[in-house]
């Protein structure tokens, strides 16, 4: 019975130590913010490139399939930008919390 009690108590202590160490391991650093900013900048560059390709396709009167492909690429870029902006916002919030 004592052995079982020691095992249960030991696992309880170990579990609480692991839980208390979790926030320290999940620390956000400035390079994480810079990485998110770089990813967002690349998304905007890709969006500009896809818009230029759409303009060229419109100038040369491309078919509907090609125009649709360019529109889908632009929509995907906009979705990526929305997602990456949210990730950056979350990272900045977590970074500011680590400073306080």
Backbone torsions as a table, in degrees:
resi	resn	phi	psi	omega
1	UNK	NA	-40.6	178.6
2	UNK	-64.1	-37.0	-179.9
3	UNK	-64.8	-42.5	178.2
4	UNK	-63.5	-41.4	179.6
5	UNK	-64.8	-39.9	178.3
6	UNK	-65.2	-39.5	178.8
7	UNK	-65.5	-46.0	179.6
8	UNK	-63.4	-44.7	179.6
9	UNK	-64.7	-42.0	178.3
10	UNK	-63.0	-41.3	178.7
11	UNK	-68.9	-33.7	176.8
12	UNK	-65.3	-44.6	178.7
13	UNK	-65.3	-44.5	179.6
14	UNK	-62.2	-42.0	179.2
15	UNK	-63.5	-41.2	179.5
16	UNK	-68.3	-33.6	177.0
17	UNK	-67.7	-39.3	178.3
18	UNK	-65.9	-43.1	179.3
19	UNK	-64.3	-37.7	-179.9
20	UNK	-72.1	-24.8	179.4
21	UNK	-84.3	-14.5	-177.0
22	UNK	-56.5	-52.3	-179.7
23	UNK	-61.7	-32.0	178.7
24	UNK	-68.2	-33.6	-179.9
25	UNK	-76.4	-26.3	-176.7
26	UNK	-94.1	29.3	-176.8
27	UNK	-69.4	136.9	179.3
28	UNK	-97.3	132.1	-179.6
29	UNK	-112.6	166.5	-176.6
30	UNK	-62.2	-32.1	179.8
31	UNK	-65.5	-26.3	174.4
32	UNK	-66.2	-40.1	177.8
33	UNK	-65.1	-44.6	179.1
34	UNK	-62.3	-39.0	178.2
35	UNK	-62.7	-42.7	178.2
36	UNK	-66.0	-37.6	177.6
37	UNK	-65.5	-40.5	178.1
38	UNK	-62.8	-42.7	179.6
39	UNK	-62.8	-40.4	178.9
40	UNK	-66.5	-40.2	177.7
41	UNK	-62.8	-41.1	177.9
42	UNK	-64.5	-36.5	177.2
43	UNK	-62.1	-43.3	178.7
44	UNK	-65.7	-38.1	177.5
45	UNK	-64.3	-41.5	178.8
46	UNK	-66.5	-37.2	176.5
47	UNK	-61.7	-45.1	179.0
48	UNK	-62.3	-40.9	178.8
49	UNK	-63.4	-43.4	179.5
50	UNK	-67.5	-34.1	176.6
51	UNK	-67.6	-39.2	176.3
52	UNK	-63.1	-40.9	178.6
53	UNK	-63.9	-37.6	176.9
54	UNK	-65.3	-41.3	178.1
55	UNK	-61.0	-42.9	178.7
56	UNK	-63.2	-42.6	-179.8
57	UNK	-64.4	-37.7	178.0
58	UNK	-68.0	-39.1	179.7
59	UNK	-63.6	-35.9	-178.7
60	UNK	-96.1	13.4	175.2
61	UNK	55.1	55.2	-179.5
62	UNK	-67.9	163.5	-179.7
63	UNK	-72.6	167.4	-176.1
64	UNK	-64.9	-31.8	179.4
65	UNK	-63.0	-46.4	-179.2
66	UNK	-67.0	-41.5	178.1
67	UNK	-62.7	-40.6	178.3
68	UNK	-63.9	-38.6	178.2
69	UNK	-62.6	-42.5	178.4
70	UNK	-66.5	-39.5	177.6
71	UNK	-63.7	-41.8	177.8
72	UNK	-63.4	-39.6	178.6
73	UNK	-63.7	-40.6	178.8
74	UNK	-66.4	-42.2	177.7
75	UNK	-62.3	-39.1	177.7
76	UNK	-64.1	-41.9	177.3
77	UNK	-60.9	-42.4	179.4
78	UNK	-64.6	-39.2	176.0
79	UNK	-63.7	-42.2	178.3
80	UNK	-62.4	-40.6	179.5
81	UNK	-64.4	-43.8	178.3
82	UNK	-60.6	-45.5	-179.6
83	UNK	-63.8	-46.0	-177.2
84	UNK	-70.2	-30.5	174.6
85	UNK	-66.3	-39.6	177.7
86	UNK	-66.2	-41.4	177.7
87	UNK	-62.3	-43.8	179.1
88	UNK	-63.1	-43.0	178.8
89	UNK	-59.9	-44.0	179.3
90	UNK	-65.3	-41.7	180.0
91	UNK	-64.5	-42.2	178.6
92	UNK	-63.9	-39.5	178.0
93	UNK	-63.7	-45.4	179.1
94	UNK	-65.8	-35.8	178.5
95	UNK	-66.0	-43.5	179.2
96	UNK	-65.2	-30.9	177.1
97	UNK	-70.4	-30.6	178.5
98	UNK	-73.5	-23.7	179.0
99	UNK	-76.5	-27.4	-177.2
100	UNK	-90.8	NA	NA
